[in-house]
Amino acid sequence: MIGRMRERVVAACDGASKGNPGPAGWAWVIADASEEPVRWEAGALGTATNNVAELTALERLLVATDPAVPLEVRMDSQYAMKAVTTWLPGWKRNGWRTAAGKPVANQDLVVSIDGLLQNRSVEFRYVPAHQVDGDRLNDFADRAASQAAVVQENAGSALGSPEPPAAP
């Protein structure tokens, strides 16, 4: 198995804002083959909206992963997912304006994500949030983003942080 590339990296990302806008945080988590979290990172955003937090989480995940390896991204944000999969081509064609002619919200993040998605295989999977039997990776990312929003401190496996606590 030495030197063999992994077929695919499975990850989840999430953002949180306590008040929307309010204290916000983002997080991503990468799983091993058995879908156990192996690498994760979370960060504080100060005051921001939920949508900014969600897009930041995706951007940071894309930066942290190898573009040569296919990536599956699980997200519970319909907005962030649609922004980068459905709406983005039209926004680009319209000079970064919405169908209503208004400037695209969070354009800087969307442009950055668009660049990071070029020439790599990324499959987005929507997973419902806060399900009793929900996606374990999404739950982990959700808890990490929430904690980062509340305490406004960065955390992650590289920092030796403990697993984020359960939601209150």
C-alpha positions in Angstrom: 0.0 0.0 0.0 3.0 2.3 0.2 2.9 5.2 -2.2 -0.7 4.3 -3.3 -2.9 7.3 -3.6 -6.2 7.2 -1.7 -9.1 6.9 -4.1 -11.0 9.7 -2.3 -10.9 11.9 0.8 -14.2 12.1 2.7 -14.7 15.3 4.7 -17.4 17.5 6.2 -17.4 21.3 6.8 -19.7 23.6 8.7 -20.1 27.1 9.9 -21.9 28.6 12.9 -23.1 32.0 13.9 -24.6 32.7 17.3 -27.1 35.5 16.4 -26.6 35.7 12.6 -24.7 38.0 12.5 -23.0 37.3 15.8 -20.0 35.4 17.1 -19.1 33.0 14.3 -16.8 30.1 13.7 -16.0 27.5 11.0 -14.7 23.9 11.0 -13.8 21.1 8.7 -13.0 17.4 9.4 -11.4 14.7 7.3 -12.2 11.0 7.9 -10.2 7.9 7.6 -11.4 4.9 5.6 -13.8 3.9 8.4 -15.2 7.4 8.6 -13.6 8.2 11.9 -12.4 11.8 12.2 -8.6 11.9 11.7 -7.8 15.6 10.9 -9.8 18.7 11.8 -9.5 22.4 12.1 -11.8 25.1 13.5 -11.5 28.8 13.6 -13.0 31.9 15.1 -14.4 34.6 12.8 -15.4 37.3 15.2 -18.8 38.7 14.2 -20.1 37.3 10.9 -23.2 35.7 9.3 -23.9 32.0 9.1 -23.4 32.1 5.3 -19.9 33.7 5.7 -19.0 31.0 8.3 -20.3 28.2 6.0 -18.4 29.5 3.0 -15.2 30.0 5.0 -15.4 26.4 6.3 -15.5 25.2 2.7 -12.7 27.4 1.6 -10.4 26.3 4.4 -11.2 22.7 3.7 -10.3 23.1 0.0 -7.0 24.8 1.0 -6.2 22.0 3.5 -6.7 19.1 1.1 -4.6 17.8 -1.9 -6.2 19.0 -5.1 -4.9 15.8 -6.9 -7.1 13.6 -4.7 -10.9 13.4 -5.3 -12.8 14.9 -2.4 -16.3 14.2 -1.1 -17.6 17.2 0.9 -20.6 16.7 3.2 -22.4 19.9 4.2 -25.7 20.9 5.8 -25.8 24.3 4.3 -28.1 24.5 1.3 -26.9 28.1 0.7 -23.2 27.3 0.6 -23.6 24.2 -1.5 -26.0 25.9 -4.1 -23.7 29.0 -4.2 -20.7 27.0 -5.4 -22.5 24.4 -7.5 -25.7 25.9 -8.9 -25.6 29.6 -8.8 -21.9 30.3 -9.4 -21.8 29.8 -13.3 -24.7 32.4 -13.7 -23.1 34.8 -11.3 -19.9 34.7 -13.3 -21.7 35.2 -16.6 -23.6 38.2 -15.0 -20.4 39.9 -13.8 -21.0 38.8 -10.2 -24.6 40.0 -10.1 -27.6 38.0 -9.0 -30.6 37.4 -11.3 -32.1 40.5 -9.6 -29.1 42.6 -10.7 -27.7 42.9 -7.1 -24.1 42.3 -6.3 -23.5 38.7 -5.2 -23.2 38.4 -1.4 -19.9 37.1 0.0 -18.4 37.4 -3.5 -14.7 37.4 -2.2 -15.3 33.9 -0.6 -17.2 32.6 -3.6 -14.5 33.7 -6.1 -11.8 32.1 -3.9 -13.8 28.8 -3.7 -14.3 28.9 -7.4 -10.6 29.1 -8.0 -9.9 26.3 -5.5 -12.5 24.1 -7.3 -10.8 24.4 -10.7 -9.2 21.3 -12.1 -10.1 19.0 -9.2 -12.7 16.5 -8.5 -15.1 17.5 -5.7 -18.4 15.9 -5.0 -20.8 17.7 -2.7 -23.3 15.8 -0.6 -26.0 17.5 1.3 -26.6 16.0 4.8 -29.4 17.2 7.0 -28.2 18.8 10.2 -28.9 17.8 13.8 -30.4 14.4 13.1 -30.4 11.8 15.9 -28.8 9.2 13.5 -27.2 11.9 11.3 -23.8 12.0 9.6 -21.1 11.6 12.2 -18.6 13.8 10.3 -21.1 16.6 9.8 -22.0 16.4 13.5 -18.3 16.7 14.4 -17.8 19.7 12.1 -21.0 21.3 13.5 -19.8 20.9 17.1 -16.3 22.2 16.3 -17.7 25.3 14.5 -20.1 26.0 17.3 -17.4 25.8 19.9 -15.2 28.1 17.8 -18.1 30.6 17.6 -18.8 30.5 21.3 -15.2 30.7 22.6 -13.7 32.6 19.7 -10.6 30.4 19.7 -9.0 28.3 16.9 -8.7 24.6 17.5 -7.8 21.4 15.6 -5.9 18.2 15.5 -2.7 20.0 14.6 -3.0 22.1 17.7 -3.6 19.0 19.9 -7.2 20.1 20.7 -9.5 17.6 22.4 -12.6 16.5 20.3 -15.2 19.3 20.4 -17.8 18.9 23.1 -21.3 17.7 22.5 -23.9 20.4 21.7 -25.5 21.8 24.9 
